[in-house]
Amino acid sequence: MSLEELREEIESIDREIVDLIARRTYVAETIAEVKDERGMATTDEGQEQAVMDRAGQNAEAFDVDPNLVKAIFRLLIELNKVEQRENR
């Protein structure tokens, strides 16, 4: 592949990543609404740990640095929690 083709592939992947982040954010917002309706706390440390564990396992399955993947997921979780708190 040429450099241009490789850059186009990265551009396509970047769009897919943004799409997935948008989808994840929508679901997280829906979860926040359900939690609010049920009077539940915004933070669920057990669930957060389960997400982090899955992220690490998935990273290893795809031969990606688990620390990098976990850092990205930690950021996603924290951003979702901030949005949940702001919308309550």
MODELLER restraints for C-alpha pairs under 7 A, 6 or more apart:
rsr = mdl.restraints
at = mdl.atoms
rsr.add(forms.Gaussian(group=physical.xy_distance, feature=features.Distance(at['CA:25:A'], at['CA:80:A']), mean=6.79, stdev=0.5))
rsr.add(forms.Gaussian(group=physical.xy_distance, feature=features.Distance(at['CA:28:A'], at['CA:80:A']), mean=6.56, stdev=0.5))
rsr.add(forms.Gaussian(group=physical.xy_distance, feature=features.Distance(at['CA:29:A'], at['CA:84:A']), mean=6.78, stdev=0.5))
rsr.add(forms.Gaussian(group=physical.xy_distance, feature=features.Distance(at['CA:32:A'], at['CA:42:A']), mean=6.95, stdev=0.5))
rsr.add(forms.Gaussian(group=physical.xy_distance, feature=features.Distance(at['CA:32:A'], at['CA:84:A']), mean=5.82, stdev=0.5))
rsr.add(forms.Gaussian(group=physical.xy_distance, feature=features.Distance(at['CA:35:A'], at['CA:41:A']), mean=6.83, stdev=0.5))
rsr.add(forms.Gaussian(group=physical.xy_distance, feature=features.Distance(at['CA:35:A'], at['CA:42:A']), mean=6.98, stdev=0.5))
rsr.add(forms.Gaussian(group=physical.xy_distance, feature=features.Distance(at['CA:42:A'], at['CA:81:A']), mean=6.84, stdev=0.5))
rsr.add(forms.Gaussian(group=physical.xy_distance, feature=features.Distance(at['CA:42:A'], at['CA:84:A']), mean=6.79, stdev=0.5))
rsr.add(forms.Gaussian(group=physical.xy_distance, feature=features.Distance(at['CA:52:A'], at['CA:70:A']), mean=6.03, stdev=0.5))
rsr.add(forms.Gaussian(group=physical.xy_distance, feature=features.Distance(at['CA:52:A'], at['CA:73:A']), mean=6.90, stdev=0.5))
rsr.add(forms.Gaussian(group=physical.xy_distance, feature=features.Distance(at['CA:55:A'], at['CA:69:A']), mean=6.41, stdev=0.5))
rsr.add(forms.Gaussian(group=physical.xy_distance, feature=features.Distance(at['CA:55:A'], at['CA:70:A']), mean=6.00, stdev=0.5))
rsr.add(forms.Gaussian(group=physical.xy_distance, feature=features.Distance(at['CA:56:A'], at['CA:66:A']), mean=4.80, stdev=0.5))
rsr.add(forms.Gaussian(group=physical.xy_distance, feature=features.Distance(at['CA:56:A'], at['CA:69:A']), mean=6.75, stdev=0.5))
rsr.add(forms.Gaussian(group=physical.xy_distance, feature=features.Distance(at['CA:56:A'], at['CA:70:A']), mean=6.19, stdev=0.5))
rsr.add(forms.Gaussian(group=physical.xy_distance, feature=features.Distance(at['CA:59:A'], at['CA:65:A']), mean=6.27, stdev=0.5))
rsr.add(forms.Gaussian(group=physical.xy_distance, feature=features.Distance(at['CA:59:A'], at['CA:66:A']), mean=5.11, stdev=0.5))
rsr.add(forms.Gaussian(group=physical.xy_distance, feature=features.Distance(at['CA:59:A'], at['CA:69:A']), mean=6.38, stdev=0.5))
rsr.add(forms.Gaussian(group=physical.xy_distance, feature=features.Distance(at['CA:60:A'], at['CA:66:A']), mean=6.24, stdev=0.5))
